[in-house]
Amino acid sequence: MAGASDHAIMKFAVENGFIIVTRDVDLPKMVRFSKRPAKVIWLEFHNPATRVIANALRTNIEQIEAFSLDATKFILIIRQIGSG
């Protein structure tokens, strides 16, 4: 969906049962105002390497799994700790 609008990405995720993983602040903001939001995992990182993102997702797998099953939660924030 390269080049797709945030709205189109949100709609696609909802229709297909996907969770969006993003560093873009706009998608979590959209969730707050959407009548039918997608679930969004917001990676609050500053210029991370791919390995840092992968490690953060692996490290938080239990939290991510619980989030995916909770019908009342739509935003999960994972923050970068330290540098690297």
Buried (B, 14 or more C-beta within 10 A) or exposed (E): EEEEEBEEBBBBBBEEEEBBBBBBEEBBBBBEEBEEBBBBBBBEBEEBEEEBBEEBBEEBEEEBEEBEEEEEEBBBEBEBEEEE
